[in-house]
């Protein structure tokens, strides 16, 4: 792979050899990838696409063929742990490629998939917060954006416990790693959807 510049945007372009074993099934293939880096990198996550149409555009892709790796907040949570190109490829691009290869071979996703749009964003927060109700999930997001939840307040999950005894540790871990603008962006998408 080599670096190119397009309209002042750095692009890493070339053949990427992907090889792994998953559930005792070996996978190996080459993909012609382009990785686009924002001038604000690493504060903004790169975008990636496959240019030889090996992966159909109907498989989790945005306009322009850019991969839908997971929800934006899930991407940030993975990437921000270690904002490097290596982490981006190993923990976001490789799982996407594996999911495509698994789907192509077995006609099912290897670990499930999220719905698209607002419903998928709600699903991701339900998983992150361990909350079953979409209504409670949206309530959590609203409370977090509006300045948090008092430790002795009722937990927004509806359990009847105080926040401190219920979801405080999960919410603290999430809010320490996910900037408020991500929460607000996601909540706006959910409310518009």
NUGU-284594 format. One record per residue (C-alpha): residue in three letters; x, y, z. Coordinates in nm, 4 decimals, m for minus. Last residue first. Example, Ala and Ser with C-alpha at 12.3 -4.5 7.8 and 13.67 -1.06 7.14 Angstrom:
! NUGU-284594
 resn     east    north       up
  SER   1.3670  m0.1060   0.7140
  ALA   1.2300  m0.4500   0.7800
***
This chain:
! NUGU-284594
 resn     east    north       up
  UNK  m3.5554   0.8785   1.2738
  UNK  m3.5156   1.2449   1.3712
  UNK  m3.5026   1.1571   1.7421
  UNK  m3.2494   0.8776   1.6874
  UNK  m3.0268   1.0904   1.4634
  UNK  m3.0361   1.3736   1.7188
  UNK  m2.9499   1.1291   2.0016
  UNK  m2.6505   1.0008   1.8053
  UNK  m2.5131   1.3494   1.7430
  UNK  m2.5673   1.4463   2.1084
  UNK  m2.3875   1.1367   2.2356
  UNK  m2.1016   1.1904   1.9927
  UNK  m2.0789   1.5595   2.0915
  UNK  m2.0544   1.4524   2.4573
  UNK  m1.7268   1.2745   2.3889
  UNK  m1.7248   0.8973   2.4432
  UNK  m1.4507   0.7528   2.6624
  UNK  m1.5300   0.8952   3.0061
  UNK  m1.9041   0.8905   2.9277
  UNK  m1.8984   0.5159   2.8594
  UNK  m1.6990   0.4134   3.1663
  UNK  m1.9091   0.6434   3.3862
  UNK  m2.2318   0.5055   3.2355
  UNK  m2.1328   0.1465   3.3089
  UNK  m2.0236   0.2343   3.6663
  UNK  m2.3423   0.4329   3.7355
  UNK  m2.5854   0.1693   3.6037
  UNK  m2.7430   0.0243   3.9201
  UNK  m2.6412   0.1041   4.2746
  UNK  m2.5320   0.4626   4.2006
  UNK  m2.8365   0.5232   3.9766
  UNK  m3.0679   0.4388   4.2616
  UNK  m3.2689   0.1237   4.2119
  UNK  m3.6259   0.1123   4.0750
  UNK  m3.5086  m0.0830   3.7700
  UNK  m3.6439   0.1759   3.5246
  UNK  m3.3253   0.2057   3.3194
  UNK  m3.3072   0.5786   3.4017
  UNK  m3.1741   0.4907   3.7503
  UNK  m3.3632   0.6791   4.0205
  UNK  m3.1513   0.9675   4.1438
  UNK  m2.9017   0.9075   4.4272
  UNK  m2.5942   0.9204   4.1997
  UNK  m2.7296   1.2279   4.0224
  UNK  m2.7542   1.1793   3.6478
  UNK  m2.5629   1.3730   3.3911
  UNK  m2.5593   1.7188   3.2510
  UNK  m2.8228   1.7386   2.9813
  UNK  m2.6306   1.5104   2.7457
  UNK  m2.6189   1.2237   2.9946
  UNK  m2.9883   1.2583   3.0809
  UNK  m3.0898   1.2576   2.7142
  UNK  m2.8757   0.9536   2.6408
  UNK  m3.0202   0.7627   2.9354
  UNK  m3.3797   0.8483   2.8323
  UNK  m3.3051   0.7212   2.4796
  UNK  m3.1873   0.3917   2.6308
  UNK  m3.4910   0.3752   2.8594
  UNK  m3.7225   0.4086   2.5589
  UNK  m3.5213   0.1512   2.3592
  UNK  m3.5804  m0.0952   2.6454
  UNK  m3.3314  m0.3728   2.7173
  UNK  m3.0492  m0.1824   2.8888
  UNK  m2.6977  m0.3270   2.9188
  UNK  m2.5441   0.0212   2.8728
  UNK  m2.3157  m0.0703   2.5826
  UNK  m2.5581  m0.3244   2.4379
  UNK  m2.8593  m0.0911   2.4585
  UNK  m2.6355   0.1840   2.3244
  UNK  m2.5559  m0.0253   2.0156
  UNK  m2.9197  m0.1219   1.9653
  UNK  m3.0265   0.2443   1.9790
  UNK  m2.7716   0.3280   1.7085
  UNK  m2.8973   0.0372   1.4997
  UNK  m3.2561   0.1604   1.5292
  UNK  m3.1522   0.5123   1.4272
  UNK  m3.0002   0.4036   1.0959
  UNK  m2.9438   0.0448   0.9898
  UNK  m3.0235  m0.2572   1.2035
  UNK  m2.7229  m0.4081   1.3722
  UNK  m2.5602  m0.7324   1.2763
  UNK  m2.5053  m1.0790   1.4069
  UNK  m2.1750  m1.2386   1.4978
  UNK  m2.0679  m1.4378   1.1891
  UNK  m2.3316  m1.2914   0.9566
  UNK  m2.5142  m1.5445   0.7437
  UNK  m2.4941  m1.6639   0.3823
  UNK  m2.2191  m1.9159   0.4665
  UNK  m1.9398  m1.8289   0.2203
  UNK  m2.0252  m1.4702   0.1265
  UNK  m2.1382  m1.3961   0.4819
  UNK  m1.8116  m1.5283   0.6248
  UNK  m1.6092  m1.3275   0.3704
  UNK  m1.8103  m1.0118   0.4429
  UNK  m1.7856  m1.0557   0.8205
  UNK  m1.4127  m1.1182   0.7890
  UNK  m1.3664  m0.7978   0.5889
  UNK  m1.5621  m0.5967   0.8468
  UNK  m1.3731  m0.7606   1.1345
  UNK  m1.0440  m0.6692   0.9601
  UNK  m1.1405  m0.3037   0.9049
  UNK  m1.2409  m0.2242   1.2648
  UNK  m1.0107  m0.3922   1.5165
  UNK  m0.6978  m0.4747   1.3186
  UNK  m0.7188  m0.1930   1.0629
  UNK  m0.8073   0.0890   1.3019
  UNK  m0.5681  m0.0421   1.5687
  UNK  m0.2795  m0.0449   1.3188
  UNK  m0.3678   0.3016   1.1891
  UNK  m0.3405   0.4337   1.5413
  UNK  m0.5820   0.5951   1.7842
  UNK  m0.5416   0.3425   2.0698
  UNK  m0.8462   0.3226   2.2950
  UNK  m0.9973   0.5978   2.0788
  UNK  m1.0447   0.3613   1.7837
  UNK  m1.2680   0.1064   1.9567
  UNK  m1.4896   0.3575   2.1387
  UNK  m1.4928   0.5829   1.8325
  UNK  m1.6088   0.3026   1.6048
  UNK  m1.8816   0.2073   1.8530
  UNK  m1.9925   0.5715   1.8553
  UNK  m2.0079   0.5850   1.4749
  UNK  m2.2111   0.2624   1.4550
  UNK  m2.0261  m0.0304   1.2988
  UNK  m1.7821  m0.0701   1.0066
  UNK  m2.0141   0.0846   0.7481
  UNK  m1.7589   0.0684   0.4687
  UNK  m1.7301   0.3524   0.2192
  UNK  m1.8748   0.2607  m0.1219
  UNK  m1.9337   0.6204  m0.2311
  UNK  m2.2591   0.6330  m0.0398
  UNK  m2.2424   0.4124   0.2680
  UNK  m2.1673   0.0424   0.2796
  UNK  m2.2959  m0.2472   0.4829
  UNK  m2.3148  m0.5108   0.2074
  UNK  m2.5393  m0.3726  m0.0678
  UNK  m2.2371  m0.2096  m0.2319
  UNK  m2.1117  m0.5576  m0.3189
  UNK  m1.7659  m0.6543  m0.1886
  UNK  m1.5342  m0.7451  m0.4771
  UNK  m1.6271  m0.4109  m0.6290
  UNK  m1.2620  m0.3401  m0.7200
  UNK  m1.2424  m0.0201  m0.5116
  UNK  m1.2811  m0.1387  m0.1519
  UNK  m1.3601   0.1485   0.0812
  UNK  m1.2238   0.3028   0.3992
  UNK  m1.2955   0.6128   0.6044
  UNK  m1.0493   0.7286   0.8699
  UNK  m1.1702   0.8211   1.2203
  UNK  m1.1595   1.1865   1.3264
  UNK  m0.9525   1.3092   1.6182
  UNK  m0.6619   1.1087   1.4750
  UNK  m0.6877   1.2681   1.2152
  UNK  m0.8235   1.6254   1.1832
  UNK  m0.6998   1.6633   0.8232
  UNK  m0.9288   1.3654   0.7604
  UNK  m0.7705   1.0432   0.6430
  UNK  m0.9089   0.8361   0.3558
  UNK  m0.8236   0.4645   0.3379
  UNK  m0.8453   0.3121  m0.0083
  UNK  m0.8512  m0.0642  m0.0418
  UNK  m0.7864  m0.3208  m0.3160
  UNK  m0.8669  m0.6397  m0.1274
  UNK  m0.6707  m0.9646  m0.1250
  UNK  m0.8112  m1.2858   0.0170
  UNK  m0.7548  m1.5492   0.2835
  UNK  m0.9970  m1.7145   0.5221
  UNK  m0.9405  m2.0325   0.7227
  UNK  m1.2393  m2.1858   0.9063
  UNK  m1.1693  m2.3152   1.2591
  UNK  m1.4283  m2.0774   1.4058
  UNK  m1.2306  m1.7896   1.2495
  UNK  m0.8886  m1.8291   1.0926
  UNK  m0.7268  m1.5223   0.9393
  UNK  m0.5700  m1.3753   0.6260
  UNK  m0.6239  m1.0376   0.4637
  UNK  m0.3748  m0.9120   0.2070
  UNK  m0.4380  m0.5417   0.1414
  UNK  m0.3707  m0.4184  m0.2103
  UNK  m0.3294  m0.0448  m0.2466
  UNK  m0.4181   0.3018  m0.1291
  UNK  m0.3496   0.5123   0.1783
  UNK  m0.5155   0.8462   0.1108
  UNK  m0.4044   1.1830   0.2485
  UNK  m0.6563   1.4600   0.1747
  UNK  m0.5202   1.7825   0.0228
  UNK  m0.7483   1.7468  m0.2818
  UNK  m0.6273   1.3877  m0.3344
  UNK  m0.2873   1.2926  m0.1896
  UNK  m0.1410   0.9450  m0.2275
  UNK   0.0252   0.7096   0.0192
  UNK   0.1187   0.3524  m0.0689
  UNK   0.0000   0.0000   0.0000
***
